[in-house]
Amino acid sequence: MDASTLRELRAVPLFSSLADGQSECLASGEIIKLEPGSVLAREGDTVESFYVLLEGEMRVSRNYENQAILMAVTKPGMFLG
């Protein structure tokens, strides 16, 4: 992960109070870029990672009786997983 991305992560309130030595664990993180409309995980999938959104937005929906209901919109700096 490059230094610019690490600075972005350190600006996220969840990580902002980490000391330099503690934030080294973030460097091994993986950058995932998704195209608009892509699905990160489907309802019922086991998610084994922790995701921090750095740009764009992610919509979280749930299916009820064959209808997708928007539950949340994740914005940069928010996390899920």
GIWOGI-V972416 format. One line per field, one symbol per residue. ss: DSSP state (~ for helix, > for strand, _ for the rest). psi: psi as a letter, one per 20 degrees, with the letter a starting at -180 (. if undefined). Layout:
ss: ???
psi: ???
This chain:
ss: __~~~~~~~~~________~~~~~~~~~______________________>>____>>>>>>>>__>>>>>>>>>___>>_
psi: prhghhggghiphhihjprghhihhhhjrppppqqpiqpgqqpiqppjrpppphqbqppprqpolkpppphqoprpirrr.
